[in-house]
Amino acid sequence: MNELIQQYWQQYLWGAPGRLTGLVITLWLTVASVGLGFFLAVPLAVAKASTNRWVSIPVSLYTYVIRGTPLYVQLLLLYSGVYSLDAVRATPFLNTFFRDAFNCTILAFTLNTAAYTTEIFAGAIKATPHGEIEAARAYGMSNFVLYRCIILPAALRRALPAYSNEVILMLHATTLAATATVPDLLKVARNASSEYYLPFVAYGSAALLYLCVSFTLIWLFQKAERRWLAFLG
């Protein structure tokens, strides 16, 4: 047990110089996918909440497909399925992009969390009180100003509790990155377990690190909710 911890503690946290592994990779996957998914989900949520069916239906189709298939399958499709297409291998940019496991993993995680976040934000947008919209239009606000100043700020605040759950679930979903040979925290735990035959210690150490990160995220979101949702009290 002591040998495993002495040998692998650095790989669990950040890895060796020139090769990042473990917790650093897990955090980077989470931050990158959640950040990209957030910026993708905001305009998609506005489109999904639109009364124009030509705008809302394509977004609904995207969210239905992503939410209706497992993230594991989506990762395998992007990691090994897309690269098997001749058109992808014949295009230099696509060939370089999909040959990298890290790029495929980030893309799969981003598309997945963007779909769930879109549904969360679209529901919050639709829950905007009609009186606020009427008051804004009475002041002569355009649709762009209405969304920028009234609808989106209030909707994002209301969506905060549900969005915090999505972020934590995305952190847990990064364990699938080991499938694409990305050296995240779970991949390091697997290597340690196979080398020392101490699965309880190897995976238990990873579980403690995941737990610490989850509690930190919960604490940060609770502070954000107390600040931005204080008016609901």
N, C-alpha and C positions, 0 to 999 in steps of 0.2 A: 504493500500500500504506500509506504513512504517512498519507495523507489519510483512508483508510478507518478506520484505528485511531484517529486524532484525532477523527473525526466520531462514531464509534460506540462507543468504549470505555465511555462512561458508560451507554449503552443496554445493552451486553453485561452490565454488572454490576448496575445498579439502576434505570436510567432517569432520567427528568426529574422534578422536583418535581411531585407530584400525579398522576403516572402511572408506576407501577412496571413495569419490563420486565426481560427478560433473566434473569440468574442468580437474582435475588431471587424472581421468580415461579416458576422451576424448583424452587428449594429449598422454597418455600411449598407448591407442589403435592405434592412428595415427602413433606414432613413431615405435611401435613394428611391425605393419603390413607393413608399408612402408619399414622399415629396412630389415625385413625378405623377403619381396617381391622383394627388390632390389637385394639381394644376390642370390635369386632364379632366377631372370629374366636374369641376366648377362649370365650364361651358357646356359639358354634356348634360349636367343637371338642368341648366337653363333651357337647353333644347328639349329635354324630356318633359319639362313642365309646360312647354309651349302648347298652345291650342292648335297650332299648325301641324296636321298629321304627317305631312311630308318631312317635317323636321323631327318630330317626336318618335315616329315609328322606327326609323333606323337605329336610334339610340336604344329604344326598348328592345329591339332585336339583339343588339350587342350585349346588353345586360342579361337578357334571358339566356343567351348562349353561354356566356361566361359563368353565370351563377348556376346554370344547369349542368355543368361539367366539372369534374374534380380538378383542383389546381395541379395535382400530380400528373394527370393526363395532359393538361395544357403545357406543363413544363416539358414533358416527353415529346410532344408534338413540335415544340419550338426548338428543343435541344437536338433531337435526332431526326424528327420527321421532316421539317422544313429543309434541312441541309441535304436531304436525299433527293430533292427536286433538281432536275437538270437546269432549269431556268435560274435557280438560286446560285448554283455552283458556277454557272456561266457568267454571272454578273460580279465583277470584282468587289464592289462594295458589300453586296449581300453575302458573298462568299466569305469575306473577311469577318463580317459581323456575326454570322450564324455559326462560324467555326469556333468562336470564342464561347466557352461555357458560361462565363460570367455575364456576357451580354445577353445570352438567351435566358438566363435566370432572372436578370433584372427586368427584361421585357415581359416575361411570363408573370412575375409578381406585380409589375406595374399595371398590366392589363386587367389582372384579377382584382386588385384592390380598387382600381378606378371604377370597375363595374359596381361593386358594392357601395363605394362612396357616392357614386352617382345616384343610386337609389335613395341613400340617406339624405343627400342634399336636395334631391327633387321632392321628396316628401316634406322636407322642412320648408321649401319654397311654396309648395301648394298649401301649407298650413298658415301662410301669412294672412293676418286678418284683413278682410276686404276693406274695412274702414281706413286702414293705413294707406292702401292703394288709392282709394277715392280721394283722401286728403292730399296725397302727393300729386294726383292729376289735377286737383283743384288749384294747386299752386303752379300749374303749367309745366310740370316735369315731363321730359321726354322718356321713352322707354329705357334708354341707356342710363339716364340719370336716375330713374326710378329704381332700376336694378342695382346700380352702384351705391346709391345712398340709402335706400330703404329696404328693399327685399333681401339682397344678399347679406348685408351685415346682420340683420335679424335672423335670417335663416341659418347662417353658419353658427350663430350663438345657440340657437335651439337644437341644432344637430350635434352639438359638442358631446353630450353623453353617449349617444350612439356611435359617433365617430371614434371616441376613445376606445370603445370595444373593438372596432375594426382595426385600429392601430396595434392593439395588443394581440389580436388574432393574426395579424400579419407578421408580428415578431415570432409567434409560434410556428407560422407557416414556413419561415425561413429554414426550418429543419429539412425541408424537401430539397434544399440546394445541394445537399450531399449526393443526391441522385445524379446531378450533373457534374459531379467530381469537384464542386466548389469547396474549398477547405474551410467550411464554417465550423461552428462550435460542435455540432453533432459529428461532423467528419473527424475531428480531432478525438472526440470521445470514442468513436468506433476504432480508430487506430490504436488508442491506448488500451481498449478492451481486448483487441485481438493480439496485442503484443504481450500483455501481462496476465491475461485471463482473469481479470478482476472487473467484471461488468458492472457490479453494484457500485464500486468506487468510481469507475470511469464515467458511467452515465449519471451517477449521483452528483458528481462534481459539476457536470454540465447542467443538471437540473437546478442546482443552487445558483448558478450564474444566470440562468434564464429567470429564476424566481426574483433575483435581485433587480434585474432590468425591468421585469414586469411591475414590481412594487414601485420602482422609481417612476415609471410611466404613469401608473395609477395616481401617485402623489402629485405629479405635475398636472395631470388633467383635473384632479380635484381642486387644485389651486386655481386653474384656469376657469373652472365652472363657478367657483365662489366669486371670482372677479367679474366675469362676463355674464353670469346668470343671476347676479344679485337682485336684479329688478324683479325676478319671479317670486322672490321671497316677500 
